[in-house]
Amino acid sequence: MVLTGPRQVGKTTLALSEAGTRGALYLDLESERDRAKLQEPELYLTDHLGRLVILDEVHRTPGLFPVLRGMIDRARRAGHRHGLYLLLGSASLDLLEQSGETLAGRASYLELAPLDVLELPPDAPHDRLWVRGGFPESFLAPTEGQSLRWRQDFIRSYLERDIPQLGPRIAAETLRRFWTMLAHHQGGTLNVAQLARNIGVDGRAAAGYVDLLVDLLLVRRLPSWQANVGKRLVKSPKVYVRDSGLVHALLGIPEKETLLGHPVVGASWEAFVIENVLTACPFGVTGHFYRTSGGAEIDLLLAWPNGALWAIEIKRSVAPRVERGFRVSCEDLSPERRFVVYPGNESYPLGGDVTAVSVETLAAILAEGE
């Protein structure tokens, strides 16, 4: 199994500690001592066959994949079909490509997302998760200042150290400017040509930057829903920086009071809700948005494998109202369920089969597969 994504140290540590109680062997491939153990990887791994071997930062040693393929095939013939290796690493494009080619049919992939609302203790304020984001060190920091500093350090180290190690050679400052520009544009439709002009690069380079940040699980392209409804539809995807805490760090927003007075507040809340909802969705559910040229819009449209649609409007208001554009969109698409997500805790009907719910309530409904 390969877990990918920006380094989620808290979650990874928890996973490793739980695995350790079952007698797993853990190797940190950033450690010279642990890498030395794998100078003859086949000999070393053969000694531990039948025991779960955890290989952290596996993108550091891509040459392991052919060895693992042979070890897995040998173990299968001996009757060991599952639970041999747990591979942890950043979402390297080369790593995913090589693992896909070498370990095809032998690996499952799991994206290790940041903390979400369903993982918080009952007494933990959701606004802290929104402001600080889901990286455990940022969320659990003793003060707002320490949380912001951790995120700023993460951004710098990711740009200056991690991304170059993963392959792409892009000036750190150029990519930082581009990433910050996306944070300013949070929730807007993607216009690569405009982004390219703003940063002073050609369109192909700007498109490559977007692809890179999407592949590294730092940015989400939310596709538009295309349906034959007899109306002209917006086709360009929306673009979001996925972790709200990183949005605020990129924009220099230190705490909630500053955020509430910043122009990005509404878009930041919308992206926070979207990430938490999509994280809670069962396998096979896909997220989209819907917008017509006349202004009818659904912030998040969930498409279920059986063809059902759920329409979700997102409001940063304690007294949300259903806008006309949302109702018109629901008339176009006839979704089975309709929700307005707002910052409150109570669930109540708003009329027209629309229910006001908290992000935690909707995430819980989705997690239960209802």
Secondary structure in CASP SS format (residue, H / E / C, confidence):
PFRMAT SS
TARGET T0000
AUTHOR 0000-0000-0000
METHOD secondary structure of the structure
MODEL  1
M C 1.00
V E 1.00
L E 1.00
T E 1.00
G C 1.00
P C 1.00
R C 1.00
Q C 1.00
V H 1.00
G H 1.00
K H 1.00
T H 1.00
T H 1.00
L H 1.00
A H 1.00
L H 1.00
S H 1.00
E H 1.00
A H 1.00
G H 1.00
T C 1.00
R C 1.00
G C 1.00
A C 1.00
L E 1.00
Y E 1.00
L E 1.00
D E 1.00
L C 1.00
E C 1.00
S C 1.00
E H 1.00
R H 1.00
D H 1.00
R H 1.00
A H 1.00
K H 1.00
L C 1.00
Q C 1.00
E C 1.00
P H 1.00
E H 1.00
L H 1.00
Y H 1.00
L H 1.00
T H 1.00
D H 1.00
H C 1.00
L C 1.00
G C 1.00
R C 1.00
L C 1.00
V E 1.00
I E 1.00
L E 1.00
D E 1.00
E C 1.00
V H 1.00
H H 1.00
R H 1.00
T C 1.00
P C 1.00
G C 1.00
L H 1.00
F H 1.00
P H 1.00
V H 1.00
L H 1.00
R H 1.00
G H 1.00
M H 1.00
I H 1.00
D H 1.00
R H 1.00
A H 1.00
R H 1.00
R H 1.00
A C 1.00
G C 1.00
H C 1.00
R C 1.00
H C 1.00
G C 1.00
L C 1.00
Y E 1.00
L E 1.00
L E 1.00
L E 1.00
G C 1.00
S C 1.00
A C 1.00
S C 1.00
L H 1.00
D H 1.00
L H 1.00
L H 1.00
E H 1.00
Q H 1.00
S H 1.00
G H 1.00
E H 1.00
T H 1.00
L C 1.00
A C 1.00
G C 1.00
R C 1.00
A C 1.00
S C 1.00
Y E 1.00
L E 1.00
E E 1.00
L C 1.00
A C 1.00
P C 1.00
L C 1.00
D C 1.00
V H 1.00
L H 1.00
E H 1.00
L C 1.00
P C 1.00
P C 1.00
D C 1.00
A C 1.00
P C 1.00
H H 1.00
D H 1.00
R H 1.00
L H 1.00
W H 1.00
V H 1.00
R H 1.00
G C 1.00
G C 1.00
F C 1.00
P H 1.00
E H 1.00
S H 1.00
F H 1.00
L C 1.00
A C 1.00
P C 1.00
T C 1.00
E H 1.00
G H 1.00
Q H 1.00
S H 1.00
L H 1.00
R H 1.00
W H 1.00
R H 1.00
Q H 1.00
D H 1.00
F H 1.00
I H 1.00
R H 1.00
S H 1.00
Y H 1.00
L H 1.00
E H 1.00
R H 1.00
D H 1.00
I H 1.00
P H 1.00
Q H 1.00
L H 1.00
G C 1.00
P C 1.00
R C 1.00
I C 1.00
A C 1.00
A H 1.00
E H 1.00
T H 1.00
L H 1.00
R H 1.00
R H 1.00
F H 1.00
W H 1.00
T H 1.00
M H 1.00
L H 1.00
A H 1.00
H H 1.00
H C 1.00
Q C 1.00
G C 1.00
G E 1.00
T E 1.00
L C 1.00
N C 1.00
V H 1.00
A H 1.00
Q H 1.00
L H 1.00
A H 1.00
R H 1.00
N H 1.00
I H 1.00
G C 1.00
V C 1.00
D C 1.00
G H 1.00
R H 1.00
A H 1.00
A H 1.00
A H 1.00
G H 1.00
Y H 1.00
V H 1.00
D H 1.00
L H 1.00
L H 1.00
V H 1.00
D H 1.00
L C 1.00
L C 1.00
L C 1.00
V E 1.00
R E 1.00
R E 1.00
L E 1.00
P C 1.00
S E 1.00
W C 1.00
Q C 1.00
A C 1.00
N C 1.00
V C 1.00
G C 1.00
K C 1.00
R C 1.00
L E 1.00
V C 1.00
K C 1.00
S C 1.00
P C 1.00
K E 1.00
V E 1.00
Y E 1.00
V E 1.00
R C 1.00
D C 1.00
S H 1.00
G H 1.00
L H 1.00
V H 1.00
H H 1.00
A H 1.00
L H 1.00
L C 1.00
G C 1.00
I C 1.00
P C 1.00
E C 1.00
K H 1.00
E H 1.00
T H 1.00
L H 1.00
L H 1.00
G C 1.00
H C 1.00
P C 1.00
V C 1.00
V H 1.00
G H 1.00
A H 1.00
S H 1.00
W H 1.00
E H 1.00
A H 1.00
F H 1.00
V H 1.00
I H 1.00
E H 1.00
N H 1.00
V H 1.00
L H 1.00
T H 1.00
A H 1.00
C C 1.00
P C 1.00
F C 1.00
G C 1.00
V C 1.00
T E 1.00
G E 1.00
H E 1.00
F E 1.00
Y E 1.00
R E 1.00
T E 1.00
S C 1.00
G C 1.00
G C 1.00
A C 1.00
E E 1.00
I E 1.00
D E 1.00
L E 1.00
L E 1.00
L E 1.00
A E 1.00
W C 1.00
P C 1.00
N C 1.00
G C 1.00
A C 1.00
L E 1.00
W E 1.00
A E 1.00
I E 1.00
E E 1.00
I E 1.00
K C 1.00
R C 1.00
S C 1.00
V C 1.00
A C 1.00
P C 1.00
R C 1.00
V C 1.00
E C 1.00
R H 1.00
G H 1.00
F H 1.00
R H 1.00
V H 1.00
S H 1.00
C H 1.00
E H 1.00
D H 1.00
L H 1.00
S C 1.00
P C 1.00
E C 1.00
R E 1.00
R E 1.00
F E 1.00
V E 1.00
V E 1.00
Y C 1.00
P C 1.00
G C 1.00
N C 1.00
E C 1.00
S C 1.00
Y E 1.00
P E 1.00
L E 1.00
G E 1.00
G C 1.00
D C 1.00
V E 1.00
T E 1.00
A E 1.00
V E 1.00
S C 1.00
V H 1.00
E H 1.00
T H 1.00
L H 1.00
A H 1.00
A H 1.00
I H 1.00
L H 1.00
A H 1.00
E C 1.00
G C 1.00
E C 1.00
END
